Amino acid sequence: MKKLTARQIVDIVLIVLLLIFAGQNVAPVHLNFLMFGFDLPLIILIAFVFFIGYLTAMLFRRSDKQQIKGNKNSTEMSSQGKNEAL
């Protein structure tokens, strides 16, 4: 059996807390967006905002990794160029 890391445990606890919080907030709320207005359960709004935040974090994580990889490759190329010039 695979051991859980500290990060996985924290993630599980946060998800459980989110589910408890969302489960206790099922009352309908009126939402206005631009010129539209509609009623929906608060649990749906909480879930929607959570997933938008999650997707945004994943997008920024990927762009950061790509940027770090790009910087690493450019520094390796520049150091190789300097070594060849010597």
Beta strands, then each sheet from edge to edge (+ up, - down):
strand 1: 28-33
strand 2: 36-41
sheet 1: 1+ 2-
end
